[in-house]
Amino acid sequence: MSSFYAEVLGQNGSYKFFLDNEWRESASGKQLAILNPSTNAPVYSVQACTKAEVDEAFQSAKRAQKTWARTPLWRRAEFLHKVAALMRENAQPIADVLVKEVAKPAVDAYTEVVRSADLISYTAEEGLRYFGEGKLLASDSFPGQDRTKLCMASKVPLGVVLAIPPFNYAINLAVSKIGPALMAGNSVVLKPPTQGSVANLLMVQCFAAAGMPPGLINCVTGRGSEIGDYLTTHPLVNAISFTGGDTGIDIARKAGMVPIQMELGGKDAAIVCADADLAATASHIVKGAFSYSGQRCTAVKLVLVEECIADELVPRVVEGVKRMSVGMPEDNKQITPVISESSANFIEGLVRDAEAKGATLCTGPFRREGNLIWPVVVDNVTPDMRLAWEEPFGPVLPIVRVKDTQEAVEHVNANRLALQGCVFTKDIDRAIAIADAMETGSVQINSAPARGPDHFPFQGFRDSGIGSQGVTNSLAFMCKTKTTVINMPKPSFTMG
Ligand SMILES: NC(=O)c1ccc[n+]([C@@H]2O[C@H](COP(=O)([O-])OP(=O)(O)OC[C@H]3O[C@@H](n4cnc5c(N)ncnc54)[C@H](O)[C@@H]3O)[C@@H](O)[C@H]2O)c1
C-alpha cells in the first residue's frame, strides 16, 4: 500500500474510520472482519462504529454543511477536480483492495476507479452549469394575474445526505452520490458496504488529501444490519441515497419526511425476436449476463426468446459461455467467486429448484468450489420456477421460451422488479413498440442493459427504485427549490 494511504491503517492492522478529517479507531474496541470471497478467510478488518460515533458523524456533517453551502460553486468544482486527479494517481491500491474485498477481476476493478474519477470530474462540470442558473417567472402567465410579481426559483442544498452504496460497484456508486451531493452544497455521511469498506476508506483519503473541510464527508463503518437503522432514521439525516437490494424497501418505509433516492434490484430481461441477428444477440447476452459473474444490477437475468428461433439461439449462447475463463480475480478471470458463501448458497438453490422442476442445464452439471460457481445456462425455464422471477446476482442465465413477444412483455411486466430490459430485433418499429410496452426504467435496443455512460438517466420502476440517477438527475435530487418573490406596486413590463 502506498504511503498516500498510510494514515488509514491502524497500528493493530485494522482500518480506521473517518470523522472530522481524522482517521480514528472506534471506542467500541471492536472490529468487523472482511472476508475475501475467493478464500472465505478474513482479509481486512474495519471499525465497528458505535451509535455515539454515528451521532458525532452527523453533528460534524451538519456543522460542515453550513460553511460548505457558502463556498462558491467554482471552488466546489475545483475541489472535486482535485479529488478526481488524486483518485486517478492513486487508483491502483484502491483497485487492489477491491480485488480482495469483492473479488472483482483486477482490470475491471481498476477501470471502476478510473471511471469513478471521470464521474467526479463530469459532475463538477455539470454541477457548475446546473447550479449556476435558476429560473425567473413572471406572474402574468397565470390567468387573472397582472405582471406585479417576479419569482426567482433557486436550487438550495438539502443538508446532510446519507450515502449507502452496495458492494458490487462500491466506488462508482459511492461517488455517484457524493459528487452530486457536494456540488449541490450538501455534506455527506457515508456508510460503505461491509465488503467494499476498505476501498471506500481509501477513496475517502483522496477527498481528505484534496483539502477537504473537516466534516464534509464522514465515513462510518459497521454492519448495515447493526447500525443501518440507526443511520437511516437519524434525526439529522436530510436525504438518503441508497443502492442495494430489498433492504432499500424497508429503508424507504422507515425514512419519514426526507427525500430518498433508491436504486434497488433488477431482473433485467432480454427479449429476443425471431428476426434478430442471432450471432450479435448471443454475444451481447453472454457479456451482459456474465460480466462480473452476473453481480450487476444491469446484468441480463432472463432471456425471453420466441420459441421458433430458440433452438438456434441457445447453442450460440452456450458456446459463448463455455469459452469464458473461470478462476481468481487476481488472474483476471471472467468468472470469479461470488461475494459470499450465503450468496453462493442462494444461487445454487435457484438452480437446484429449476433443475428439480424440469429445466435443462445446458452447461453441464452444476459445479461449485467455495464461492466460485461455473457459469450456468438454464433452458426451458417455466413460470413455476424461482429462476423465472428472482434475481440470482450470480453467473446463472435462465431462458424462457415464449410463443410470441406479447407473452414476453407480459412476463416482464408481471415481475415486481423493473429496472432495465432489452430487446433484439432488426425491425426498429417493432423494437420501439416492445420498448414502449415494457414497464421498466430503461430499455436498450440491440444491446444488453447498462448503467453507463454515467450521465444517462438511470432508474428502476416498482420495487427496483425510487427517483432517477445519472449525473444530471442526481444533481437535481441533491437540492430543493426555493422561491423568492418580488412584489411590485404596479405592473412592470420589460421594455414596455
Ligand atoms: N439499481 C441499481 O442501480 C443497483 C446497482 C447496484 C446494485 N444493485 C442491487 O444491489 C444488490 C446487491 O448489493 P448488496 O448485496 O450490497 O445489497 P444490500 O442491500 O445487501 O446492501 C446495500 C448496502 O446497504 C447496507 N445495509 C444493509 N442493511 C442495512 C440497513 N438495515 N440499513 C441501512 N443500510 C443497510 C449494506 O451494508 C450495503 O452498504 C442487488 O440486489 C443489486 O441488484 C442495484
The ligand as an SDF file (V2000), in Angstrom:
LIG
                    3D

 44 48  0  0  0  0  0  0  0  0999 V2000
  -30.4220   -0.3620   -9.2150 N   0  0  0  0  0  0  0  0  0  0  0  0
  -29.1180   -0.1650   -9.1600 C   0  0  0  0  0  0  0  0  0  0  0  0
  -28.5940    0.8000   -9.6750 O   0  0  0  0  0  0  0  0  0  0  0  0
  -28.2300   -1.1210   -8.4480 C   0  0  0  0  0  0  0  0  0  0  0  0
  -26.8520   -1.0180   -8.6230 C   0  0  0  0  0  0  0  0  0  0  0  0
  -26.0330   -1.9440   -7.9760 C   0  0  0  0  0  0  0  0  0  0  0  0
  -26.5850   -2.9280   -7.1820 C   0  0  0  0  0  0  0  0  0  0  0  0
  -27.9270   -3.0000   -7.0370 N   0  0  0  0  0  0  0  0  0  0  0  0
  -28.5280   -4.0760   -6.2550 C   0  0  0  0  0  0  0  0  0  0  0  0
  -27.7860   -4.2530   -5.0570 O   0  0  0  0  0  0  0  0  0  0  0  0
  -27.8930   -5.6070   -4.6310 C   0  0  0  0  0  0  0  0  0  0  0  0
  -26.5190   -6.1360   -4.3230 C   0  0  0  0  0  0  0  0  0  0  0  0
  -25.8130   -5.2900   -3.4630 O   0  0  0  0  0  0  0  0  0  0  0  0
  -25.6750   -5.6020   -1.9020 P   0  0  0  0  0  0  0  0  0  0  0  0
  -25.6560   -7.0820   -1.6860 O   0  0  0  0  0  0  0  0  0  0  0  0
  -24.5470   -4.7860   -1.4070 O   0  0  0  0  0  0  0  0  0  0  0  0
  -27.0750   -5.0420   -1.3780 O   0  0  0  0  0  0  0  0  0  0  0  0
  -27.5700   -4.9170    0.1430 P   0  0  0  0  0  0  0  0  0  0  0  0
  -28.9620   -4.3840    0.0770 O   0  0  0  0  0  0  0  0  0  0  0  0
  -27.3270   -6.1530    0.8920 O   0  0  0  0  0  0  0  0  0  0  0  0
  -26.5990   -3.8030    0.7760 O   0  0  0  0  0  0  0  0  0  0  0  0
  -26.5180   -2.4980    0.2490 C   0  0  0  0  0  0  0  0  0  0  0  0
  -25.9930   -1.5680    1.3120 C   0  0  0  0  0  0  0  0  0  0  0  0
  -26.9300   -1.4840    2.3760 O   0  0  0  0  0  0  0  0  0  0  0  0
  -26.2750   -1.6560    3.6170 C   0  0  0  0  0  0  0  0  0  0  0  0
  -27.2680   -2.1500    4.5790 N   0  0  0  0  0  0  0  0  0  0  0  0
  -27.6010   -3.4150    4.8990 C   0  0  0  0  0  0  0  0  0  0  0  0
  -28.5840   -3.4250    5.8200 N   0  0  0  0  0  0  0  0  0  0  0  0
  -28.8940   -2.1380    6.0610 C   0  0  0  0  0  0  0  0  0  0  0  0
  -29.8510   -1.4840    6.8940 C   0  0  0  0  0  0  0  0  0  0  0  0
  -30.6920   -2.1670    7.6580 N   0  0  0  0  0  0  0  0  0  0  0  0
  -29.8770   -0.1430    6.8750 N   0  0  0  0  0  0  0  0  0  0  0  0
  -29.0440    0.5820    6.1000 C   0  0  0  0  0  0  0  0  0  0  0  0
  -28.1250    0.0220    5.2870 N   0  0  0  0  0  0  0  0  0  0  0  0
  -28.0640   -1.3210    5.2770 C   0  0  0  0  0  0  0  0  0  0  0  0
  -25.1470   -2.6030    3.2790 C   0  0  0  0  0  0  0  0  0  0  0  0
  -24.1500   -2.5630    4.2710 O   0  0  0  0  0  0  0  0  0  0  0  0
  -24.6880   -2.0190    1.9690 C   0  0  0  0  0  0  0  0  0  0  0  0
  -23.8950   -0.8820    2.1920 O   0  0  0  0  0  0  0  0  0  0  0  0
  -28.5470   -6.3320   -5.7820 C   0  0  0  0  0  0  0  0  0  0  0  0
  -29.9040   -6.5510   -5.4840 O   0  0  0  0  0  0  0  0  0  0  0  0
  -28.4000   -5.3740   -6.9550 C   0  0  0  0  0  0  0  0  0  0  0  0
  -29.3520   -5.5370   -7.9730 O   0  0  0  0  0  0  0  0  0  0  0  0
  -28.7590   -2.1190   -7.6460 C   0  0  0  0  0  0  0  0  0  0  0  0
  1  2  1  0
  2  3  2  0
  2  4  1  0
  4  5  1  0
  4 44  2  0
  5  6  2  0
  6  7  1  0
  7  8  2  0
  8  9  1  0
  8 44  1  0
  9 10  1  0
  9 42  1  0
 10 11  1  0
 11 12  1  0
 11 40  1  0
 12 13  1  0
 13 14  1  0
 14 15  2  0
 14 16  1  0
 14 17  1  0
 17 18  1  0
 18 19  2  0
 18 20  1  0
 18 21  1  0
 21 22  1  0
 22 23  1  0
 23 24  1  0
 23 38  1  0
 24 25  1  0
 25 26  1  0
 25 36  1  0
 26 27  1  0
 26 35  1  0
 27 28  2  0
 28 29  1  0
 29 30  1  0
 29 35  2  0
 30 31  1  0
 30 32  2  0
 32 33  1  0
 33 34  2  0
 34 35  1  0
 36 37  1  0
 36 38  1  0
 38 39  1  0
 40 41  1  0
 40 42  1  0
 42 43  1  0
M  CHG  2   8   1  16  -1
M  END
$$$$
